[in-house]
Amino acid sequence: MNHASEILDRKTDVLAFLKTRFPLYDKSNVFFRDIQYGIQVFLGRKGIKAGYPESEKIAREFASLMEREGVFVAIDRQSWALHYPEFRTPPSKPAPVAPVAPVAPVAHSVAPHSVAPHSVAPHSVAPRSVVAPSVAPPKPSPVAPPKAPSEQESV
C-alpha cells in the first residue's frame, strides 16, 4: 500500500494522532512542519520508514485534502486554521455565585443611663484629642573639651 494513501485513507486517525502530539483544538492553528513530523512518527509507529522528502510530500497531500474538505482553512502556505468540531474544547463554566441575602440595618437604641462615661453617644461630637504637654529635651551632659597640644603631658 502506498504510504500517502495510508495517511489519506485514515485522516481521522491521523488527526487524532496529531492531537496527541500537538495542541490541536477547533479553531486553532495547524502548522505544516507539525503535520510533517506527526505523519513521519505516525508511519514509524506502523513500522513504515518515511524519510524527510517523502513525509513532506505526504504532508502536502494531507493538508491539501483537509483544505478541500474544509477542515483546514489556509492562513498562508505553511499554516491553517483547524475547523474540526470534534476537537472543540468544552466551555468552561464560571463557578455559580450564591445569592447574597440583604442585610438589615442594625438599630442602635441605647438607653441614656446605660452609656458609659467614656463612650460617645450617637449623634454627638467626638471629644477633641488631648495634646500631651511638651517635654523639654534633656540637657547635654558636660563634656570636657579636648586639651590643647601644649597642655598634653609629655612622656
Secondary structure, DSSP 4 states (H G I P E B T S, - for coil): --HHHHHHHTHHHHHHHHHHHS---TT-EEEHHHHHHHHHHHHHHTT----HHHHHHHHHHHHHHHHHTTSEEEEETTEEEE--GGGPPPPPPPPPPPPPPPPPPPP----GGGS-TTSPPTT-PPPPPPPPPP-PPPPPPP-PPPPPTTTSPP-
